[in-house]
Amino acid sequence: MRNLFAVLFIIPLFFLSAQHRISGTFSPAKEYKWLIAYNLKAGNQVYAADSPIKNGAFTLNLPENTPVGTYRLVYAVPQEEFYFDVLYNGKEDIKLSFTSENGVVFNESTENKLLNTYFREIQEQERKLINFYTSNTRNKKEFRTLIKNYQELQQSYEQRAEGTLALEFIKANRPYIPTKYEPLEAYITHKKETYFNPINFNSSTLQASSFISDKLVNYVFTALPIKQMKQIEIEKILQANIDTAFSKASGLSDAYQFHIANTLWTQTSINNYNTTADYIFNKYLKPSTAAKTNEEIIKNIERHNRLRIGAISPEIKWNDGSSLKTLSELQGAESYILIFWSSTCGHCLRALPDLHKELKNHPKIKVLAVGLEDDERTWKPESAKLSHFEHAIALGKWDSEYAATFNIDATPTYFILDKEKRILAKPENDKELIEFLKENNL
């Protein structure tokens, strides 16, 4: 919904003498019910106003003396995902249209139209230059025309933005433009070398916005060679880019740097760059002084890491009546299945007998069923019915050690492990489990 560079930002506080409003429409109307506006500040945001969305329409009446700056409009939860930002100069009302397909379009607002149009046109000009390179033409006259238009476009917007809130962001976004013809490889190298030159990292205006973090994240993932590379090579470059990004951000607050690191960790994890995700966590997240005030984020990452695909399963210990056993020492199978269930869970009692019967047809698989129980009274007779499984019990149910370790919030929960007990899959239900076994010939 949001263009990476179309996020708008806060500027130093000035105050207005008249009341203004932000109004507009949301479509499809039935999907949106409310809207909250927050004034962005360095490192946080402050509530400003709210409005119901009725039949797709809303009006945010901004109180008098509302500070000039950027306002984050949140329209759903989680708030970190469902929002867009508007630039408010204290001199005009803002009218906009938002659709789930195309995001926000400003119908009335000099500031927002100017900045959004700038980002759109400067990106289009860069695409033309890239198209020139990828077309393998060496027409120097065409190249000179392209870079002349590129330079004039940037300069014209800087001139048009004089006296507006958008100017600092337009200047900070000034792209690398060659002064003469150079090959694509040289262009990419120079673009990477000069990427941060226009940005004043000490600017309170830029710090109190998403601009710096967006630019840092964009650098990490786009400042890459154009050649084909193996994942291990890509991750080494990503890690070098991350170090460069944080060297540029060294003057920012610990809280701001923590936010950037968390954003980078999220993106690398989503793209399965697990080595790089661990690099970020161990070097920039966990050691940060801001980690103390973000303990839940640290815990969530640690939980993700121990349960992600490819990770070795956490240890499980149980007594089978004659000896102490452990998951890590369990042998005799090519694959293993962990089932977290409960003898008081009706769905478990319906699903597990059929699964027990089906898994008898998979002799290379062993199953460890961990009962999350308050006591042994119902667990003993119910587990006895599943004689083909190994059984362990975790007293305390949802508060038990294994419920916490494996992040169990519903039963049954399944994990499929390989011979070395590495997590292969986390199927949502017994049907997905069987499908995975069949598709992978397990």
GIJO-V305590 format. One record per helix or strand of 2 or more residues. SS is the DSSP state (A for helix, B for strand). FROM is the first residue (numbers start at 0). TO is the last residue. Records with the same first field share a line. If there is no record, write none. Layout:
SS=FROM-TO  FROM-TO
This chain:
B=19-26  33-40  43-51  56-61  68-73  82-87  93-98  102-107  316-318  323-325  334-340  364-372  389-394  412-416  421-424
A=28-30  109-133  139-159  166-171  183-193  203-206  210-221  230-247  253-269  273-284  288-292  294-306  345-358  376-383  396-398  400-404  429-438
